Amino acid sequence: MRHIILTIALSVFATGLFAQEGLKFGIQGGLPFNDFNDEVGVVVGVEIGHMWALGEVVDLGVMASYI
């Protein structure tokens, strides 16, 4: 139950981060669960993107990430 609440809270917070236009940088990390524990030790990722507001309703952007 605690994982579900944490996932929902982080999703809502992350959604607000991409609401503004401009340049975005991000990093992410994680630890594997259950079956993947033997094959992968740590997960790390980097992302960069830019968003332009074309109007009140339409936005256009590009994003690239590496995990």
Distance bins in CASP14 RR format, pairs under 12 A and 6 or more apart:
PFRMAT RR
TARGET T0000
AUTHOR 0000-0000-0000
RMODE 2
METHOD distances of the structure
MODEL  1
1 7 0 0 0 0 0 1 0 0 0 0 0
1 8 0 0 0 0 0 1 0 0 0 0 0
2 8 0 0 0 0 0 1 0 0 0 0 0
2 9 0 0 0 0 0 1 0 0 0 0 0
3 9 0 0 0 0 0 1 0 0 0 0 0
3 10 0 0 0 0 0 1 0 0 0 0 0
3 33 0 0 0 0 1 0 0 0 0 0 0
4 10 0 0 0 0 0 1 0 0 0 0 0
4 11 0 0 0 0 0 1 0 0 0 0 0
5 11 0 0 0 0 0 1 0 0 0 0 0
5 12 0 0 0 0 0 1 0 0 0 0 0
6 12 0 0 0 0 0 1 0 0 0 0 0
6 13 0 0 0 0 0 1 0 0 0 0 0
7 13 0 0 0 0 0 1 0 0 0 0 0
7 14 0 0 0 0 0 1 0 0 0 0 0
8 14 0 0 0 0 0 1 0 0 0 0 0
8 15 0 0 0 0 0 1 0 0 0 0 0
9 15 0 0 0 0 0 1 0 0 0 0 0
10 16 0 0 0 0 0 1 0 0 0 0 0
10 17 0 0 0 0 0 1 0 0 0 0 0
10 28 0 0 0 0 0 1 0 0 0 0 0
11 17 0 0 0 0 0 1 0 0 0 0 0
11 18 0 0 0 0 0 1 0 0 0 0 0
12 19 0 0 0 0 0 1 0 0 0 0 0
13 19 0 0 0 0 0 1 0 0 0 0 0
14 24 0 0 0 0 0 1 0 0 0 0 0
14 26 0 0 0 0 0 1 0 0 0 0 0
14 28 0 0 0 0 1 0 0 0 0 0 0
14 47 0 0 0 0 0 1 0 0 0 0 0
16 24 0 0 0 0 0 1 0 0 0 0 0
17 24 1 0 0 1 0 0 0 0 0 0 0
17 25 0 0 0 0 0 1 0 0 0 0 0
17 26 0 0 0 0 1 0 0 0 0 0 0
17 47 0 0 0 0 0 1 0 0 0 0 0
17 49 0 0 0 0 0 1 0 0 0 0 0
17 51 0 0 0 0 0 1 0 0 0 0 0
18 24 1 0 0 1 0 0 0 0 0 0 0
18 26 0 0 0 0 0 1 0 0 0 0 0
18 47 0 0 0 0 0 1 0 0 0 0 0
18 49 0 0 0 0 1 0 0 0 0 0 0
18 50 0 0 0 0 0 1 0 0 0 0 0
18 51 1 0 0 1 0 0 0 0 0 0 0
18 59 0 0 0 0 1 0 0 0 0 0 0
18 61 0 0 0 0 1 0 0 0 0 0 0
18 63 0 0 0 0 1 0 0 0 0 0 0
19 51 0 0 0 0 1 0 0 0 0 0 0
19 53 0 0 0 0 0 1 0 0 0 0 0
19 59 0 0 0 0 1 0 0 0 0 0 0
20 50 0 0 0 0 0 1 0 0 0 0 0
20 51 1 0 0 1 0 0 0 0 0 0 0
20 52 0 0 0 0 0 1 0 0 0 0 0
20 53 0 0 0 0 1 0 0 0 0 0 0
20 59 0 0 0 0 1 0 0 0 0 0 0
21 49 0 0 0 0 0 1 0 0 0 0 0
21 50 0 0 0 0 1 0 0 0 0 0 0
21 51 1 0 1 0 0 0 0 0 0 0 0
21 52 1 0 1 0 0 0 0 0 0 0 0
21 53 1 0 1 0 0 0 0 0 0 0 0
21 54 0 0 0 0 1 0 0 0 0 0 0
21 55 0 0 0 0 0 1 0 0 0 0 0
21 58 0 0 0 0 0 1 0 0 0 0 0
21 59 1 0 0 1 0 0 0 0 0 0 0
21 60 0 0 0 0 1 0 0 0 0 0 0
21 61 0 0 0 0 1 0 0 0 0 0 0
22 48 0 0 0 0 0 1 0 0 0 0 0
22 49 0 0 0 0 1 0 0 0 0 0 0
22 50 1 0 1 0 0 0 0 0 0 0 0
22 51 1 0 1 0 0 0 0 0 0 0 0
22 52 1 0 0 1 0 0 0 0 0 0 0
22 53 0 0 0 0 1 0 0 0 0 0 0
22 59 0 0 0 0 0 1 0 0 0 0 0
22 60 0 0 0 0 0 1 0 0 0 0 0
22 61 0 0 0 0 1 0 0 0 0 0 0
22 62 0 0 0 0 0 1 0 0 0 0 0
22 63 0 0 0 0 0 1 0 0 0 0 0
23 47 0 0 0 0 0 1 0 0 0 0 0
23 48 1 0 0 1 0 0 0 0 0 0 0
23 49 1 0 0 1 0 0 0 0 0 0 0
23 50 1 0 1 0 0 0 0 0 0 0 0
23 51 0 0 0 0 1 0 0 0 0 0 0
23 52 0 0 0 0 0 1 0 0 0 0 0
23 61 0 0 0 0 0 1 0 0 0 0 0
23 62 0 0 0 0 0 1 0 0 0 0 0
23 63 0 0 0 0 0 1 0 0 0 0 0
24 46 0 0 0 0 0 1 0 0 0 0 0
24 47 1 0 0 1 0 0 0 0 0 0 0
24 48 1 0 0 1 0 0 0 0 0 0 0
24 49 1 0 1 0 0 0 0 0 0 0 0
24 50 1 0 0 1 0 0 0 0 0 0 0
24 51 1 0 0 1 0 0 0 0 0 0 0
24 61 0 0 0 0 1 0 0 0 0 0 0
24 62 0 0 0 0 0 1 0 0 0 0 0
24 63 1 0 0 1 0 0 0 0 0 0 0
24 64 0 0 0 0 0 1 0 0 0 0 0
24 65 0 0 0 0 0 1 0 0 0 0 0
25 45 0 0 0 0 0 1 0 0 0 0 0
25 46 0 0 0 0 1 0 0 0 0 0 0
25 47 1 0 0 1 0 0 0 0 0 0 0
25 48 1 0 1 0 0 0 0 0 0 0 0
25 49 1 0 0 1 0 0 0 0 0 0 0
25 50 0 0 0 0 0 1 0 0 0 0 0
25 63 0 0 0 0 0 1 0 0 0 0 0
25 64 0 0 0 0 0 1 0 0 0 0 0
25 65 0 0 0 0 0 1 0 0 0 0 0
26 44 0 0 0 0 0 1 0 0 0 0 0
26 45 0 0 0 0 1 0 0 0 0 0 0
26 46 1 0 0 1 0 0 0 0 0 0 0
26 47 1 0 1 0 0 0 0 0 0 0 0
26 48 1 0 0 1 0 0 0 0 0 0 0
26 49 0 0 0 0 1 0 0 0 0 0 0
26 63 0 0 0 0 1 0 0 0 0 0 0
26 64 0 0 0 0 0 1 0 0 0 0 0
26 65 0 0 0 0 1 0 0 0 0 0 0
26 66 0 0 0 0 0 1 0 0 0 0 0
26 67 0 0 0 0 0 1 0 0 0 0 0
27 43 0 0 0 0 0 1 0 0 0 0 0
27 44 1 0 0 1 0 0 0 0 0 0 0
27 45 1 0 0 1 0 0 0 0 0 0 0
27 46 1 0 1 0 0 0 0 0 0 0 0
27 47 1 0 0 1 0 0 0 0 0 0 0
27 48 0 0 0 0 0 1 0 0 0 0 0
27 65 0 0 0 0 0 1 0 0 0 0 0
27 66 0 0 0 0 0 1 0 0 0 0 0
27 67 0 0 0 0 0 1 0 0 0 0 0
28 42 0 0 0 0 0 1 0 0 0 0 0
28 43 1 0 0 1 0 0 0 0 0 0 0
28 44 1 0 0 1 0 0 0 0 0 0 0
28 45 1 0 1 0 0 0 0 0 0 0 0
28 46 1 0 0 1 0 0 0 0 0 0 0
28 47 1 0 0 1 0 0 0 0 0 0 0
28 65 0 0 0 0 1 0 0 0 0 0 0
28 66 0 0 0 0 0 1 0 0 0 0 0
28 67 1 0 0 1 0 0 0 0 0 0 0
29 40 0 0 0 0 0 1 0 0 0 0 0
29 41 0 0 0 0 0 1 0 0 0 0 0
29 42 1 0 0 1 0 0 0 0 0 0 0
29 43 1 0 1 0 0 0 0 0 0 0 0
29 44 1 0 1 0 0 0 0 0 0 0 0
29 45 1 0 0 1 0 0 0 0 0 0 0
29 46 0 0 0 0 1 0 0 0 0 0 0
29 47 0 0 0 0 0 1 0 0 0 0 0
29 65 0 0 0 0 0 1 0 0 0 0 0
29 67 0 0 0 0 1 0 0 0 0 0 0
30 36 0 0 0 0 0 1 0 0 0 0 0
30 40 0 0 0 0 1 0 0 0 0 0 0
30 41 0 0 0 0 1 0 0 0 0 0 0
30 42 1 0 0 1 0 0 0 0 0 0 0
30 43 1 0 1 0 0 0 0 0 0 0 0
30 44 1 0 0 1 0 0 0 0 0 0 0
30 45 0 0 0 0 1 0 0 0 0 0 0
30 67 0 0 0 0 1 0 0 0 0 0 0
31 37 0 0 0 0 1 0 0 0 0 0 0
31 40 0 0 0 0 1 0 0 0 0 0 0
31 41 1 0 0 1 0 0 0 0 0 0 0
31 42 1 0 0 1 0 0 0 0 0 0 0
31 43 1 0 0 1 0 0 0 0 0 0 0
31 44 0 0 0 0 0 1 0 0 0 0 0
32 38 0 0 0 0 1 0 0 0 0 0 0
32 39 1 0 0 1 0 0 0 0 0 0 0
32 40 1 0 1 0 0 0 0 0 0 0 0
32 41 1 0 0 1 0 0 0 0 0 0 0
32 42 0 0 0 0 1 0 0 0 0 0 0
32 43 1 0 0 1 0 0 0 0 0 0 0
33 39 0 0 0 0 0 1 0 0 0 0 0
33 40 0 0 0 0 0 1 0 0 0 0 0
33 41 0 0 0 0 0 1 0 0 0 0 0
33 43 0 0 0 0 0 1 0 0 0 0 0
34 40 0 0 0 0 0 1 0 0 0 0 0
36 42 0 0 0 0 0 1 0 0 0 0 0
36 43 0 0 0 0 1 0 0 0 0 0 0
37 43 0 0 0 0 0 1 0 0 0 0 0
40 67 0 0 0 0 0 1 0 0 0 0 0
42 67 0 0 0 0 0 1 0 0 0 0 0
43 66 0 0 0 0 0 1 0 0 0 0 0
43 67 1 0 0 1 0 0 0 0 0 0 0
44 65 0 0 0 0 0 1 0 0 0 0 0
44 66 0 0 0 0 1 0 0 0 0 0 0
44 67 1 0 0 1 0 0 0 0 0 0 0
45 64 0 0 0 0 0 1 0 0 0 0 0
45 65 1 0 0 1 0 0 0 0 0 0 0
45 66 1 0 0 1 0 0 0 0 0 0 0
45 67 1 0 1 0 0 0 0 0 0 0 0
46 63 0 0 0 0 0 1 0 0 0 0 0
46 64 0 0 0 0 1 0 0 0 0 0 0
46 65 1 0 0 1 0 0 0 0 0 0 0
46 66 1 0 1 0 0 0 0 0 0 0 0
46 67 0 0 0 0 1 0 0 0 0 0 0
47 62 0 0 0 0 0 1 0 0 0 0 0
47 63 1 0 0 1 0 0 0 0 0 0 0
47 64 1 0 0 1 0 0 0 0 0 0 0
47 65 1 1 0 0 0 0 0 0 0 0 0
47 66 1 0 0 1 0 0 0 0 0 0 0
47 67 0 0 0 0 1 0 0 0 0 0 0
48 61 0 0 0 0 0 1 0 0 0 0 0
48 62 0 0 0 0 1 0 0 0 0 0 0
48 63 1 0 0 1 0 0 0 0 0 0 0
48 64 1 0 1 0 0 0 0 0 0 0 0
48 65 1 0 0 1 0 0 0 0 0 0 0
48 66 0 0 0 0 1 0 0 0 0 0 0
49 60 0 0 0 0 0 1 0 0 0 0 0
49 61 1 0 0 1 0 0 0 0 0 0 0
49 62 1 0 1 0 0 0 0 0 0 0 0
49 63 1 0 1 0 0 0 0 0 0 0 0
49 64 1 0 0 1 0 0 0 0 0 0 0
49 65 0 0 0 0 1 0 0 0 0 0 0
50 59 0 0 0 0 0 1 0 0 0 0 0
50 60 0 0 0 0 1 0 0 0 0 0 0
50 61 1 0 0 1 0 0 0 0 0 0 0
50 62 1 0 1 0 0 0 0 0 0 0 0
50 63 1 0 0 1 0 0 0 0 0 0 0
50 64 0 0 0 0 1 0 0 0 0 0 0
51 58 0 0 0 0 0 1 0 0 0 0 0
51 59 1 0 1 0 0 0 0 0 0 0 0
51 60 1 0 0 1 0 0 0 0 0 0 0
51 61 1 0 1 0 0 0 0 0 0 0 0
51 62 0 0 0 0 1 0 0 0 0 0 0
51 63 0 0 0 0 1 0 0 0 0 0 0
52 58 0 0 0 0 1 0 0 0 0 0 0
52 59 1 0 0 1 0 0 0 0 0 0 0
52 60 1 0 1 0 0 0 0 0 0 0 0
52 61 1 0 0 1 0 0 0 0 0 0 0
52 62 0 0 0 0 1 0 0 0 0 0 0
53 59 1 0 1 0 0 0 0 0 0 0 0
53 60 0 0 0 0 1 0 0 0 0 0 0
53 61 0 0 0 0 1 0 0 0 0 0 0
54 60 1 0 1 0 0 0 0 0 0 0 0
54 61 0 0 0 0 1 0 0 0 0 0 0
END
